[in-house]
């Protein structure tokens, strides 16, 4: 269910690519803690990253739980022009405020899952406003909350029988160079 929530939000935000085709849009993977990952995410100048949902469950009946989940967006813009332009935008390139506005319009009161209610915006934070490498960087965070219910599935779950590892020498070519299986 949490995977479905995260995936559906990323897919919904895909509408932002109509006006910004090179937007980096994906799940958050620690980019704010690693300069190399951050540079990769911002190579096109703009990124919207969706964090893994944080949820709290409360028992409602024998196999049914209510949940409250929070998902956070990390919205970033990188510009060479200046610190203000990273937030406000310049010369046809939107800043973080425009990206934030687009995200709010797409996600507010939208229902991402059949067992969940509508997304509601909660906390907004200015995370970073500074120089990054030779450019200026603005990163803001926007949280959304959603409530719903989850029933414990009755179908059997297959036990973990092994892990398949696939190795790529060229990450973007889509061709596996080696595979391993660990039973």
JOVEN-V243971 format. One record per backbone hydrogen bond with DSSP energy under -1.0 kcal/mol. CO is the residue of the C=O (numbers start at 0). NH is the residue of the N-H. E is the energy in kcal/mol with one decimal. If there is no record, write none. Layout:
CO | NH | E
CO | NH | E
//
This chain:
0 | 4 | -2.2
1 | 5 | -2.4
2 | 6 | -2.7
3 | 7 | -2.6
4 | 8 | -1.7
5 | 9 | -2.1
6 | 10 | -2.4
7 | 11 | -2.4
8 | 12 | -2.4
11 | 14 | -1.5
12 | 15 | -2.2
13 | 16 | -1.7
14 | 17 | -1.4
15 | 19 | -1.2
19 | 22 | -1.9
23 | 47 | -2.8
25 | 49 | -2.1
29 | 32 | -1.6
33 | 37 | -2.4
34 | 38 | -2.4
35 | 39 | -2.0
36 | 40 | -2.3
37 | 41 | -1.8
39 | 42 | -1.2
41 | 44 | -1.2
44 | 77 | -2.9
45 | 23 | -2.1
46 | 75 | -3.0
47 | 25 | -1.5
48 | 73 | -3.0
49 | 27 | -2.9
53 | 69 | -2.9
55 | 67 | -2.1
57 | 65 | -3.0
62 | 151 | -2.8
63 | 59 | -2.8
63 | 60 | -1.9
64 | 149 | -3.0
65 | 57 | -2.6
66 | 147 | -2.1
67 | 55 | -2.0
68 | 145 | -2.2
69 | 53 | -2.6
70 | 143 | -2.8
71 | 50 | -2.8
72 | 141 | -2.0
73 | 48 | -2.7
74 | 139 | -2.8
75 | 46 | -2.3
76 | 137 | -2.3
78 | 135 | -3.4
81 | 85 | -1.0
83 | 87 | -2.8
84 | 88 | -2.0
85 | 95 | -2.2
86 | 96 | -2.0
89 | 92 | -1.8
92 | 89 | -2.2
94 | 98 | -1.9
95 | 99 | -2.8
96 | 100 | -2.4
97 | 101 | -2.3
98 | 102 | -2.3
99 | 103 | -2.5
100 | 104 | -2.4
101 | 105 | -1.8
102 | 106 | -2.2
103 | 107 | -2.4
106 | 109 | -1.9
109 | 118 | -2.5
112 | 115 | -1.8
114 | 148 | -2.3
118 | 108 | -3.1
119 | 144 | -2.8
122 | 142 | -3.2
124 | 140 | -3.1
127 | 138 | -2.8
129 | 136 | -3.4
131 | 134 | -2.5
134 | 131 | -3.0
135 | 78 | -2.0
136 | 129 | -2.0
137 | 76 | -2.3
138 | 126 | -2.0
138 | 127 | -2.2
139 | 74 | -2.9
140 | 124 | -2.7
141 | 72 | -3.3
142 | 121 | -3.0
143 | 70 | -2.6
144 | 119 | -2.5
145 | 68 | -3.3
146 | 116 | -3.5
147 | 66 | -2.5
149 | 64 | -3.0
162 | 181 | -2.9
164 | 179 | -2.6
166 | 176 | -2.8
166 | 177 | -1.3
169 | 172 | -1.6
177 | 166 | -3.4
179 | 164 | -3.2
181 | 162 | -2.5
//
